[in-house]
Amino acid sequence: MNRFRELIQYGRQRDALEWAMKTGIWGHALMLSYKLDPTQESGYMIIISLLNIERFFVRFITFF
């Protein structure tokens, strides 16, 4: 979370968005994507959803 704040403070919002998606802080990623460009929000939501589904299946498969 500190890394996310640092990136935002130094004006590196796109890097912060990528970091948020990589580390799974989805709420932060969604809010930041909307702040960056409201017209692109749906594209980011699709990416975030796909990443979230992929991580769910990886956890599900490793559980069994």
N, C-alpha and C positions, 0 to 999 in steps of 0.2 A: 504494500500500500504506500509506503514511503517513496518508492520509485515512481509510482503513478503521480504523486504530488510533485515530486521534483520535475518530472517532465512537463507537467502543466505550468509550474512556476517559471520554467525557462522558455515557455512559449512553444513547446514541442508537442502540440495537441495530437497530431497524427501519430507520432511515436507512442504517446500515452494511450491512444485508442488501440493500437496494435498490441501494446503490452497488456492492456486490460483484457483483450480477447484471448491472448495467449495464456494468461494466468487464471482466466475464468471468473473475473469479477464483472459479471454480465450487466448488472445494474449500472455500474460506472461506464461501461462501454456504450450502452444504449443512450444514456444521458449525454455523454460526450459526442457521440455521433450525431445526435439531434442538434446539439449546439454548433457543431462544425458546419453542417449543411442540412437543414430540415428536408430538402428535396431528396437527399441521398439516404435518409433514414431507413427506408424500406430495403435498400440494398444491404446495408449493414445488418439489419435485423435478420435477413436471410442468411448471411454469413454466420452471424452469432448463433442462430438456430441450428444450422448445420454442424457447427463446431460442438454445440451443446449435445446434440443427438449422438455425434461420434463419440464423445467422451462418455456418455451414458452407456453406449453399447460396449465400449472397452471395459468399463467397470463391471457391467453385467456379465460379460464373457469371462473375465478373470475371477469373478465371484464363484462361478460354477467350475 
